[in-house]
Amino acid sequence: MAVEQGTADILSGLTVGKPDGDPEETAEWIESLDQLIRTQGTERAQYIMRSLLQRAGAQSVGVPMVTTTDYVNTIPADQEPEFPGDEEIERKFRAWLRWNAAVMVHRAQRPEIGVGGHISTYAGAATLYEVGFNHFFKGKDHPSGGDQIFFQGHASPGMYARAYLEGRLTEEDLDGFRQEKSKEGHALSSYPHPRLMPEFWEFPTVSMGIGPMNAIYQAQSNRYLHNRGLKDTSDQQVWAFLGDGEMDEPESRGLLQLAANENLDNLNFVINCNLQRLDGPVRGNGKIMQELEAFFRGAGWNVIKVVWGREWDSLLSKDDDGALVDIMNQTPDGDYQTYKAESGGFVRDHFFGKSPETKAMVEDLTDAEIWNLKRGGHDYRKVYAAYKAATEFKGKPTVILAKTVKGYGLGSHFEGRNATHQMKKLTNADLKAFRDHLRIPVTDEQIDDDLYNAPYYHPGADAPEIKYLLERRRELGGFIPERRTKHADIVLPGDKAYEMAKRGSGKQMAATTMAFVRILKDLMRDKEFGKRIAPIIPDEARTFGMDSFFPTAKIYNPKGQNYLSVDRDLVLAYKESIEGQILHAGINEAGSMAAFTAAGTAYATQGQPLIPIYVFYSMFGFQRTGDSIWAAADQMARGFIIGATAGRTTLTGEGLQHADGHSPILASTNPAVVTYDPAFGYEIGHIVRDGLNRMYGDIGDKPESFRNVMYYITVYNEPFVQPAEPEELDVEGLLKGIYLLKPAKVDGPRTQLLASGVAVPWALEAQKILAKDWGVSADVWSVTSWNELRRDGLDAEEDAFLNPGAEARKPFVTQQLEGATGPIVAVSDFMKAVPDQIRQFLPNEFATLGADGFGFSDTRAAARRFFKIDSHSVVVRALEMLARRGEVDANAPREAIEKYSLLDVNAGTTGNAGGDA
């Protein structure tokens, strides 16, 4: 059959454009293969074909790689295993599930509520889930430890409907769908949100693209735990349910190579190919299943297509001349979508009618029988065969491409329609037609009585179908989804691990990055605790001074190191190992964040706490992977995110897209992130210790949710002498966000200098200049966290707002500076909005110096003078405020500008040239 114009790109292309010099001989070869398949089956034929391809290669015959196969099921009918369940019983309660899921969303659309929901996704994917629930998904009480299931976000109503049949949820709970405060105690989150339903959902997946990434790294994390001897995860499977439209997200496809490179055969993607995204066809003019098959196969995955249901088997067996398969290959997805929105007669004319041979094939079928030719994703046997093959396949991850109809069974207004994703409610006629299709024992009167109160259906706990459903889950290890937080005991490090941080660096200069790395090294040396640390680094370990970890902790690689390392003779040689501790993701912030999430939630998913410590260029954290950090917060990850090479002027040579002047502001938008901008190593030591204790230590009477945080700590690459910890250190102030570092030693007009991070030494220098040149008395405060001070201040304001007449609690920053007189100058190596977060909580006159605008490459001194954040700028700003108050000479600010050549970027002296970029 001739290839139709415009559809050649959706065929495998093996013979397209190649002239057939002897059609008769070609036909004989094809006939021989057909005879082999008929007599000895597809398995034997597969071996012969592989042998021929191998021989062709040896004879230098240019045979192209087969990236796509015909548009038929990968597993032939003669190789399908027997379905082990009671298909009739499973079909029966699956109908109840689909009814209850749709009714739940529909009832939430009552006019006075109108909170939305999605009906069509689960309707089309119910079979994909139910085959898993009844035969494959292992719960946490299974001897293996259980599987991890990443549910497609929009299918959440189906999971609630199942929990209702299982007795885990009540009707009142279902009626709380998307009403999390107004129906508190009986509320269901819109999508899989562990933070909102911490005993139910395990993985947040509805920010599309993050689910695929996190599933890949969850599978890696399982192997990491196993290979490092922390837990036997050898019999666990990771399942990710995804949409074909979702696969357009770069994140959905961008990390497939890791799964293939590490042979993660514990990972299964199930892509619901309903051929539709949110607004229309995924590939109207093409074939998304063929595209994905080629993409995944090229990435090194095992691919299983489930295209057609069992009703097609007899037709395909009669397709001796390949006419039917030709039409299947050539028909674009836009037409397949249209067929399911029309009728059996339409399919007869427009699909089978494309050739005389295929038209004759269905002459004996009624229009109803043609309409009942199902897609493979709605056939229990076909889906079971695919899942069984996937779980038994060794050496590669598997993707199952299952063809379905979006809105399946919901009627002509929904099935396959472009707008079906946005359709939230059913008409009276829709409900009745859906009821009839599913054979739900609900009367017309029950539907007519109140359109938005159509009844849920539950046959009672003693019904044989419910007993069957519960027995299947018992055999597989318990309910899914389920989240548990009971984990192995963890012994936190003692004082010894933090001793070096307290001592300072003596006469040597060290950046806070190196101070942090030294703390990390001491933590990893702790015999009990060290094994639980999972350092995560993109391809910048040497930049952060972490190459010293390579020879001892080693880089995790499940294949070990099978090459002769070029730097093997060096002390800091690059060493990979199956038991390696460092997760080295390459130039890959997205993958690193996915690894962080998997490690940071291992306390719940595996009952084995890991402490992920992810170190990255600060510019590329919240800015590039903020969505993933938000998902990690939803999943209640715990760990440390280290923004190295922080600051807009400190990373001297890298320039605009490396100059971070705003990450604390981005971090402030995430409620689960505790942000610190420490100046010294001893501050970092206290912050890390406090973070570990909050996550896994004694938290007193605080709720368990208090533990579910990530600490974001900014560190810099500018070296200076790290001071020893002061004897009378205000540890409480340090941890809450501000403490008095160095009070003024002269009498005179008073001012307060507040600084954070790398700016603290500038404030200390400004303190000396103010005293020496102008007789001004300046106190220097180390602000370890502008963000946490603001949160505390806002909490205090909220308390006062809700308790009028009661004595208002003072914000902590207000208390700390209560006796501090004079104007305040706040400075950091970030934009002005960072220190400005605390302005409203202080009565003092307040000025902010910050690095607003784009960063650039230059010396630190020149950059700081340009942004007016250097020591002399602090001095001038303080003098201006004091002059306005009449406390210093009115000409002092102008004299200071001239004295220090403040307008000349080449006159800056703040900072040094040390520290590699």
ZAMARGU-4260 file (C-alpha; in steps of 0.2 Angstrom, whole numbers, plus 5000, padded with zeros to 4 digits):
<rodrens>
0) 5000/5000/5000 | 5006/5017/4996 | 5011/5029/5010 | 4999/5043/5012 | 5006/5061/5010
5) 5012/5068/5027 | 5012/5051/5036 | 5028/5044/5031 | 5037/5051/5046 | 5026/5040/5057
10) 5032/5023/5050 | 5047/5014/5055 | 5055/5019/5039 | 5065/5003/5036 | 5060/5001/5017
15) 5054/5018/5014 | 5063/5025/4999 | 5072/5009/4995 | 5068/5001/4978 | 5063/4983/4978
20) 5073/4975/4964 | 5064/4958/4965 | 5047/4959/4973 | 5043/4941/4970 | 5059/4936/4979
25) 5054/4948/4993 | 5037/4940/4995 | 5045/4923/4996 | 5056/4929/5011 | 5041/4937/5019
30) 5031/4921/5017 | 5045/4910/5024 | 5045/4921/5040 | 5026/4921/5041 | 5027/4902/5040
35) 5040/4901/5054 | 5029/4912/5065 | 5014/4901/5062 | 5023/4885/5065 | 5035/4889/5079
40) 5029/4905/5086 | 5036/4922/5088 | 5049/4918/5101 | 5058/4907/5088 | 5056/4920/5075
45) 5064/4933/5086 | 5079/4922/5088 | 5081/4919/5069 | 5079/4938/5066 | 5092/4942/5078
50) 5104/4929/5071 | 5101/4936/5053 | 5104/4954/5059 | 5120/4948/5068 | 5126/4940/5052
55) 5121/4955/5042 | 5132/4966/5053 | 5146/4954/5051 | 5145/4954/5032 | 5144/4974/5032
60) 5126/4974/5027 | 5120/4992/5032 | 5104/4987/5042 | 5097/5002/5051 | 5093/5001/5070
65) 5075/4997/5072 | 5069/5011/5083 | 5050/5008/5080 | 5040/4993/5077 | 5023/4991/5069
70) 5008/4999/5078 | 5003/4983/5086 | 5006/4975/5103 | 5024/4971/5108 | 5018/4955/5116
75) 5009/4944/5103 | 4993/4935/5108 | 5002/4918/5108 | 5015/4924/5121 | 5002/4931/5133
80) 5002/4923/5151 | 4986/4917/5158 | 4977/4931/5168 | 4978/4924/5186 | 4963/4934/5193
85) 4944/4934/5192 | 4942/4946/5178 | 4923/4947/5180 | 4924/4952/5199 | 4938/4964/5195
90) 4928/4972/5181 | 4913/4974/5193 | 4922/4983/5207 | 4932/4993/5194 | 4915/5000/5188
95) 4911/5005/5205 | 4928/5014/5207 | 4925/5023/5191 | 4907/5028/5196 | 4913/5034/5214
100) 4928/5044/5207 | 4917/5053/5194 | 4903/5056/5207 | 4915/5063/5220 | 4922/5076/5207
105) 4904/5080/5201 | 4898/5083/5219 | 4912/5095/5222 | 4905/5105/5208 | 4889/5109/5217
110) 4886/5128/5213 | 4889/5134/5231 | 4906/5124/5231 | 4913/5123/5213 | 4930/5118/5218
115) 4934/5108/5202 | 4942/5091/5199 | 4946/5080/5185 | 4935/5066/5179 | 4942/5060/5163
120) 4960/5055/5167 | 4955/5041/5179 | 4941/5035/5169 | 4953/5031/5155 | 4967/5024/5166
125) 4957/5013/5178 | 4962/4997/5170 | 4981/5002/5171 | 4979/5005/5190 | 4968/4991/5194
130) 4979/4977/5186 | 4993/4985/5197 | 4983/4985/5213 | 4976/4968/5211 | 4992/4959/5205
135) 5008/4969/5206 | 5009/4984/5218 | 5018/4978/5234 | 5013/4986/5250 | 5024/4991/5265
140) 5020/4974/5274 | 5027/4964/5260 | 5043/4955/5264 | 5052/4965/5250 | 5048/4981/5260
145) 5035/4987/5246 | 5035/4996/5230 | 5035/5014/5227 | 5021/5021/5216 | 5021/5038/5208
150) 5002/5040/5203 | 4998/5052/5189 | 4992/5068/5198 | 4975/5070/5189 | 4970/5052/5193
155) 4969/5055/5211 | 4950/5053/5212 | 4952/5035/5207 | 4964/5032/5222 | 4951/5040/5234
160) 4937/5030/5226 | 4947/5014/5230 | 4951/5019/5247 | 4933/5021/5250 | 4929/5003/5244
165) 4943/4997/5255 | 4935/5006/5270 | 4950/5018/5272 | 4939/5033/5268 | 4921/5037/5271
170) 4907/5046/5261 | 4910/5061/5272 | 4928/5061/5267 | 4924/5060/5248 | 4913/5075/5250
175) 4928/5084/5257 | 4937/5083/5241 | 4947/5099/5238 | 4939/5107/5254 | 4954/5106/5265
180) 4950/5119/5278 | 4931/5120/5277 | 4930/5101/5279 | 4945/5099/5290 | 4946/5081/5297
185) 4937/5075/5282 | 4946/5083/5268 | 4955/5076/5253 | 4968/5085/5243 | 4966/5089/5225
190) 4981/5079/5220 | 4994/5068/5228 | 5001/5080/5241 | 5010/5071/5255 | 5011/5086/5266
195) 4992/5088/5265 | 4988/5070/5268 | 5004/5063/5277 | 4998/5046/5280 | 4991/5043/5263
200) 5001/5050/5249 | 5019/5047/5247 | 5025/5056/5231 | 5019/5073/5224 | 5017/5071/5205
205) 5006/5084/5198 | 5019/5097/5193 | 5021/5088/5177 | 5039/5082/5173 | 5045/5080/5191
210) 5037/5063/5193 | 5047/5055/5180 | 5063/5063/5186 | 5060/5058/5204 | 5054/5040/5200
215) 5071/5037/5191 | 5081/5044/5206 | 5070/5034/5218 | 5075/5018/5209 | 5093/5024/5210
220) 5091/5028/5228 | 5084/5010/5231 | 5100/5003/5223 | 5111/5015/5233 | 5104/5009/5249
225) 5106/4991/5244 | 5123/4993/5237 | 5129/5002/5253 | 5122/4989/5264 | 5109/4999/5272
230) 5094/4990/5267 | 5089/4975/5255 | 5079/4983/5241 | 5082/4969/5228 | 5064/4964/5227
235) 5056/4982/5226 | 5049/4990/5210 | 5046/5008/5206 | 5031/5012/5196 | 5028/5029/5188
240) 5011/5033/5179 | 5013/5046/5167 | 5003/5055/5153 | 5009/5055/5135 | 5006/5074/5135
245) 5017/5075/5150 | 5031/5067/5141 | 5033/5084/5131 | 5040/5091/5147 | 5059/5092/5145
250) 5061/5085/5163 | 5051/5070/5158 | 5063/5064/5145 | 5079/5072/5151 | 5085/5060/5163
255) 5081/5043/5155 | 5100/5040/5152 | 5103/5038/5170 | 5091/5023/5172 | 5098/5015/5157
260) 5116/5018/5162 | 5113/5011/5179 | 5103/4996/5172 | 5088/5001/5184 | 5077/4986/5180
265) 5068/4990/5196 | 5060/5004/5187 | 5044/5004/5176 | 5036/5019/5167 | 5018/5016/5162
270) 5013/5030/5150 | 4994/5032/5148 | 4994/5036/5129 | 4976/5043/5127 | 4983/5054/5113
275) 4978/5070/5121 | 4986/5083/5131 | 4976/5097/5140 | 4969/5106/5125 | 4970/5094/5111
280) 4980/5080/5102 | 4998/5077/5108 | 5003/5073/5090 | 4988/5076/5079 | 4998/5073/5063
285) 5010/5060/5070 | 5010/5045/5082 | 5015/5049/5100 | 5017/5030/5104 | 5029/5028/5090
290) 5039/5043/5094 | 5040/5038/5112 | 5045/5020/5107 | 5059/5027/5097 | 5065/5039/5110
295) 5065/5026/5125 | 5073/5013/5114 | 5086/5025/5109 | 5089/5029/5127 | 5092/5011/5131
300) 5075/5006/5139 | 5065/4990/5136 | 5049/4996/5127 | 5032/4987/5128 | 5018/4993/5118
305) 5000/4989/5123 | 4990/4996/5108 | 4975/4984/5105 | 4963/4974/5115 | 4959/4956/5113
310) 4945/4960/5101 | 4958/4964/5088 | 4967/4948/5089 | 4956/4938/5077 | 4957/4952/5064
315) 4976/4954/5065 | 4977/4935/5064 | 4968/4936/5047 | 4979/4950/5041 | 4989/4939/5029
320) 4994/4953/5017 | 4997/4966/5031 | 4984/4978/5025 | 4977/4981/5042 | 4994/4984/5050
325) 4998/4996/5036 | 4982/5006/5040 | 4986/5005/5059 | 5004/5012/5055 | 4998/5026/5043
330) 4983/5033/5053 | 4989/5048/5063 | 4983/5051/5081 | 4972/5065/5076 | 4961/5053/5067
335) 4962/5040/5081 | 4955/5053/5093 | 4941/5057/5081 | 4936/5039/5079 | 4933/5037/5097
340) 4922/5053/5097 | 4911/5046/5083 | 4903/5029/5081 | 4906/5011/5075 | 4899/5015/5058
345) 4911/5030/5056 | 4925/5019/5060 | 4919/5006/5048 | 4919/5019/5034 | 4934/5030/5038
350) 4946/5017/5046 | 4942/5000/5039 | 4936/5007/5023 | 4953/5013/5018 | 4957/4997/5008
355) 4946/4983/5001 | 4955/4970/5011 | 4951/4978/5028 | 4933/4983/5023 | 4930/4965/5019
360) 4937/4960/5036 | 4923/4968/5046 | 4909/4964/5034 | 4902/4952/5047 | 4904/4964/5061
365) 4890/4975/5067 | 4893/4993/5070 | 4892/4990/5089 | 4905/4976/5088 | 4916/4988/5078
370) 4914/5001/5092 | 4918/4988/5105 | 4936/4985/5097 | 4945/4991/5113 | 4962/4999/5115
375) 4975/4989/5124 | 4975/5000/5139 | 4957/4995/5143 | 4961/4976/5142 | 4965/4967/5158
380) 4974/4953/5149 | 4985/4964/5138 | 4990/4975/5153 | 4994/4961/5164 | 5005/4953/5151
385) 5014/4969/5149 | 5016/4972/5168 | 5022/4954/5171 | 5035/4956/5157 | 5041/4972/5164
390) 5044/4965/5181 | 5053/4950/5175 | 5064/4959/5162 | 5082/4961/5168 | 5096/4973/5163
395) 5086/4988/5158 | 5072/4999/5164 | 5055/4996/5156 | 5042/5008/5148 | 5025/5002/5144
400) 5016/5013/5131 | 4997/5009/5134 | 4984/5016/5122 | 4968/5022/5130 | 4954/5034/5128
405) 4953/5049/5139 | 4936/5050/5147 | 4933/5031/5143 | 4915/5026/5147 | 4909/5044/5152
410) 4899/5045/5136 | 4899/5055/5120 | 4901/5072/5128 | 4918/5066/5136 | 4926/5052/5127
415) 4941/5058/5117 | 4935/5076/5116 | 4948/5090/5116 | 4939/5099/5131 | 4937/5083/5141
420) 4952/5088/5153 | 4943/5104/5159 | 4926/5096/5160 | 4922/5094/5179 | 4903/5089/5179
425) 4890/5078/5171 | 4873/5082/5165 | 4858/5072/5171 | 4858/5062/5155 | 4877/5059/5157
430) 4875/5052/5174 | 4861/5040/5169 | 4871/5034/5153 | 4887/5032/5164 | 4877/5022/5177
435) 4869/5011/5163 | 4886/5008/5155 | 4894/5003/5172 | 4878/4994/5178 | 4878/5004/5194
440) 4862/5000/5205 | 4857/5018/5207 | 4839/5023/5202 | 4833/5037/5191 | 4824/5045/5206
445) 4841/5045/5215 | 4849/5055/5201 | 4834/5066/5198 | 4831/5071/5216 | 4847/5081/5216
450) 4859/5082/5201 | 4874/5086/5213 | 4870/5073/5226 | 4870/5057/5215 | 4874/5043/5227
455) 4891/5034/5229 | 4890/5015/5228 | 4897/5003/5240 | 4890/4985/5241 | 4895/4983/5259
460) 4910/4975/5268 | 4903/4957/5266 | 4901/4958/5247 | 4912/4945/5238 | 4919/4958/5227
465) 4925/4968/5242 | 4932/4953/5251 | 4941/4949/5235 | 4948/4966/5233 | 4954/4966/5251
470) 4962/4949/5250 | 4972/4954/5235 | 4979/4969/5245 | 4983/4958/5260 | 4993/4945/5249
475) 5002/4960/5241 | 5007/4968/5258 | 4994/4981/5263 | 4986/4996/5256 | 4993/5008/5243
480) 4995/5022/5243 | 5002/5023/5261 | 5015/5034/5269 | 5024/5028/5285 | 5037/5038/5295
485) 5043/5025/5308 | 5061/5023/5304 | 5077/5015/5311 | 5085/5024/5325 | 5098/5037/5321
490) 5112/5042/5333 | 5117/5060/5330 | 5136/5066/5331 | 5142/5073/5348 | 5153/5088/5351
495) 5169/5081/5343 | 5162/5083/5326 | 5160/5102/5328 | 5177/5105/5337 | 5187/5111/5322
500) 5173/5123/5317 | 5174/5131/5334 | 5193/5133/5334 | 5193/5144/5318 | 5207/5143/5305
505) 5221/5151/5315 | 5233/5161/5304 | 5227/5152/5288 | 5213/5160/5277 | 5198/5149/5273
510) 5182/5153/5264 | 5165/5148/5272 | 5164/5134/5259 | 5180/5126/5265 | 5174/5128/5283
515) 5158/5119/5279 | 5167/5105/5269 | 5178/5102/5285 | 5162/5101/5296 | 5155/5088/5283
520) 5171/5078/5283 | 5171/5077/5302 | 5152/5072/5301 | 5156/5058/5289 | 5170/5051/5300
525) 5157/5048/5314 | 5156/5029/5315 | 5138/5028/5318 | 5131/5043/5309 | 5143/5045/5295
530) 5136/5031/5284 | 5119/5040/5283 | 5126/5056/5275 | 5123/5056/5256 | 5133/5070/5248
535) 5126/5076/5232 | 5136/5086/5220 | 5134/5091/5202 | 5150/5091/5192 | 5158/5105/5203
540) 5166/5095/5217 | 5183/5103/5214 | 5176/5120/5214 | 5169/5117/5231 | 5185/5109/5238
545) 5176/5092/5239 | 5188/5082/5228 | 5196/5077/5245 | 5181/5065/5247 | 5185/5056/5231
550) 5198/5043/5238 | 5189/5039/5254 | 5170/5041/5252 | 5171/5037/5234 | 5159/5041/5220
555) 5144/5029/5219 | 5143/5019/5203 | 5133/5003/5203 | 5146/4996/5190 | 5161/5001/5200
560) 5176/5008/5191 | 5181/4997/5176 | 5194/5009/5168 | 5212/5014/5172 | 5210/5031/5180
565) 5221/5045/5172 | 5224/5053/5189 | 5226/5036/5199 | 5243/5041/5205 | 5237/5057/5213
570) 5232/5058/5231 | 5215/5065/5226 | 5211/5053/5212 | 5194/5051/5205 | 5187/5035/5212
575) 5171/5026/5208 | 5164/5011/5218 | 5148/5001/5220 | 5149/5005/5238 | 5153/5024/5235
580) 5144/5037/5246 | 5145/5052/5235 | 5131/5055/5222 | 5139/5063/5208 | 5126/5068/5195
585) 5136/5076/5182 | 5131/5093/5175 | 5114/5090/5181 | 5105/5101/5194 | 5088/5094/5191
590) 5094/5076/5193 | 5104/5081/5209 | 5088/5088/5216 | 5079/5072/5212 | 5092/5063/5221
595) 5091/5075/5236 | 5072/5071/5237 | 5074/5052/5236 | 5088/5053/5249 | 5079/5066/5260
600) 5063/5055/5261 | 5071/5038/5263 | 5066/5040/5282 | 5048/5037/5276 | 5049/5027/5260
605) 5062/5015/5266 | 5062/5018/5285 | 5081/5021/5284 | 5086/5039/5286 | 5098/5047/5274
610) 5105/5065/5276 | 5106/5072/5259 | 5119/5087/5258 | 5117/5094/5241 | 5131/5107/5236
615) 5128/5118/5221 | 5132/5135/5213 | 5119/5145/5223 | 5113/5154/5207 | 5108/5137/5200
620) 5098/5131/5215 | 5081/5139/5218 | 5082/5148/5201 | 5084/5133/5191 | 5076/5119/5201
625) 5064/5129/5212 | 5049/5118/5206 | 5058/5102/5212 | 5063/5110/5228 | 5044/5114/5231
630) 5040/5096/5227 | 5053/5090/5239 | 5044/5101/5252 | 5028/5093/5248 | 5036/5076/5250
635) 5043/5082/5267 | 5061/5079/5262 | 5074/5083/5276 | 5092/5088/5272 | 5104/5102/5268
640) 5105/5112/5252 | 5121/5122/5251 | 5122/5137/5240 | 5140/5138/5237 | 5149/5152/5228
645) 5135/5163/5235 | 5134/5182/5233 | 5133/5194/5218 | 5151/5201/5220 | 5160/5186/5228
650) 5162/5175/5213 | 5173/5187/5204 | 5176/5181/5186 | 5160/5171/5182 | 5148/5186/5178
655) 5130/5188/5176 | 5122/5171/5176 | 5133/5165/5190 | 5131/5180/5201 | 5118/5176/5214
660) 5111/5191/5222 | 5093/5184/5226 | 5093/5166/5231 | 5088/5170/5249 | 5072/5179/5242
665) 5068/5164/5231 | 5071/5153/5246 | 5059/5163/5257 | 5044/5159/5246 | 5046/5140/5251
670) 5038/5137/5269 | 5048/5122/5271 | 5065/5130/5268 | 5075/5137/5283 | 5088/5149/5276
675) 5104/5155/5284 | 5118/5166/5277 | 5132/5163/5290 | 5148/5173/5290 | 5160/5161/5300
680) 5163/5142/5302 | 5158/5141/5320 | 5141/5149/5314 | 5139/5135/5301 | 5143/5122/5314
685) 5129/5127/5326 | 5117/5129/5311 | 5121/5111/5305 | 5120/5104/5322 | 5103/5112/5325
690) 5097/5106/5309 | 5101/5088/5312 | 5093/5089/5329 | 5078/5097/5322 | 5076/5083/5309
695) 5081/5068/5319 | 5084/5073/5337 | 5075/5079/5352 | 5062/5092/5348 | 5053/5092/5365
700) 5034/5096/5363 | 5034/5101/5345 | 5024/5092/5333 | 5032/5079/5321 | 5029/5091/5306
705) 5042/5102/5314 | 5055/5090/5307 | 5050/5091/5289 | 5062/5105/5284 | 5076/5108/5272
710) 5091/5120/5278 | 5097/5131/5264 | 5114/5138/5269 | 5124/5150/5258 | 5143/5149/5258
715) 5156/5159/5249 | 5172/5156/5240 | 5181/5171/5247 | 5195/5166/5260 | 5199/5176/5276
720) 5205/5171/5293 | 5190/5162/5301 | 5189/5168/5320 | 5187/5156/5334 | 5170/5155/5342
725) 5168/5169/5355 | 5167/5163/5373 | 5151/5171/5377 | 5142/5167/5360 | 5124/5170/5360
730) 5119/5154/5352 | 5101/5157/5353 | 5103/5173/5344 | 5114/5164/5331 | 5101/5151/5328
735) 5086/5163/5328 | 5094/5174/5316 | 5104/5188/5324 | 5117/5191/5338 | 5128/5205/5343
740) 5145/5200/5336 | 5156/5215/5341 | 5150/5230/5352 | 5158/5247/5349 | 5173/5251/5359
745) 5172/5270/5358 | 5160/5283/5364 | 5152/5294/5351 | 5136/5296/5340 | 5129/5278/5339
750) 5124/5267/5324 | 5120/5249/5322 | 5128/5239/5307 | 5119/5223/5303 | 5127/5212/5290
755) 5127/5194/5284 | 5138/5181/5276 | 5153/5188/5267 | 5148/5206/5272 | 5151/5204/5290
760) 5170/5207/5288 | 5165/5223/5278 | 5154/5229/5293 | 5169/5225/5305 | 5180/5236/5294
765) 5167/5250/5293 | 5166/5249/5312 | 5185/5253/5313 | 5184/5267/5300 | 5169/5275/5308
770) 5178/5275/5325 | 5195/5280/5319 | 5190/5293/5306 | 5174/5300/5312 | 5173/5296/5331
775) 5157/5286/5328 | 5152/5272/5339 | 5145/5257/5329 | 5139/5240/5335 | 5141/5226/5323
780) 5128/5212/5322 | 5129/5196/5313 | 5113/5192/5304 | 5113/5173/5301 | 5096/5173/5294
785) 5086/5188/5288 | 5073/5176/5282 | 5070/5168/5299 | 5069/5184/5307 | 5055/5190/5295
790) 5045/5174/5298 | 5046/5176/5317 | 5041/5194/5315 | 5026/5190/5304 | 5021/5177/5316
795) 5021/5189/5330 | 5011/5201/5320 | 4998/5187/5316 | 4997/5183/5335 | 4993/5201/5339
800) 4980/5203/5325 | 4971/5188/5331 | 4972/5192/5350 | 4967/5210/5351 | 4969/5217/5369
805) 4982/5204/5374 | 5000/5209/5376 | 5008/5207/5359 | 5023/5196/5358 | 5038/5206/5352
810) 5047/5199/5337 | 5064/5192/5341 | 5074/5204/5331 | 5065/5218/5340 | 5070/5211/5357
815) 5088/5209/5351 | 5090/5227/5346 | 5079/5234/5360 | 5093/5244/5368 | 5102/5247/5352
820) 5101/5266/5348 | 5105/5275/5333 | 5101/5272/5314 | 5103/5255/5306 | 5114/5251/5291
825) 5110/5234/5284 | 5122/5226/5271 | 5124/5209/5262 | 5131/5203/5246 | 5113/5201/5240
830) 5099/5213/5233 | 5092/5226/5245 | 5076/5216/5247 | 5085/5203/5257 | 5090/5214/5272
835) 5074/5224/5270 | 5064/5209/5276 | 5066/5215/5294 | 5064/5234/5292 | 5046/5234/5298
840) 5050/5226/5315 | 5063/5239/5320 | 5059/5257/5326 | 5076/5263/5321 | 5079/5273/5305
845) 5084/5259/5293 | 5095/5260/5277 | 5099/5245/5266 | 5114/5243/5255 | 5113/5229/5242
850) 5118/5222/5225 | 5103/5226/5215 | 5104/5223/5196 | 5113/5211/5186 | 5130/5204/5191
855) 5146/5206/5181 | 5164/5200/5180 | 5177/5211/5189 | 5187/5211/5205 | 5178/5209/5221
860) 5184/5227/5227 | 5178/5235/5211 | 5161/5226/5210 | 5157/5230/5229 | 5162/5248/5226
865) 5151/5249/5210 | 5136/5242/5220 | 5140/5253/5235 | 5140/5239/5247 | 5159/5239/5252
870) 5165/5245/5269 | 5167/5263/5264 | 5149/5264/5257 | 5143/5257/5274 | 5153/5271/5282
875) 5146/5285/5271 | 5128/5278/5273 | 5129/5279/5292 | 5137/5296/5292 | 5122/5302/5281
880) 5109/5296/5293 | 5119/5303/5308 | 5121/5320/5299 | 5102/5321/5296 | 5099/5318/5315
885) 5112/5332/5319 | 5124/5320/5327 | 5139/5323/5316 | 5144/5337/5305 | 5132/5340/5290
890) 5147/5340/5278 | 5154/5324/5285 | 5145/5313/5271 | 5152/5323/5257 | 5169/5324/5264
895) 5168/5305/5267 | 5163/5302/5248 | 5178/5313/5243 | 5190/5305/5256 | 5187/5287/5250
900) 5184/5291/5231 | 5167/5282/5233 | 5162/5286/5215 | 5178/5278/5208 | 5176/5259/5206
905) 5195/5258/5205 | 5197/5265/5223 | 5188/5250/5231 | 5198/5240/5244 | 5185/5228/5251
910) 5189/5210/5249 | 5203/5201/5242 | 5208/5191/5226 | 5209/5174/5234 | 5198/5159/5231
915) 5196/5150/5215 | 5180/5153/5205
</rodrens>
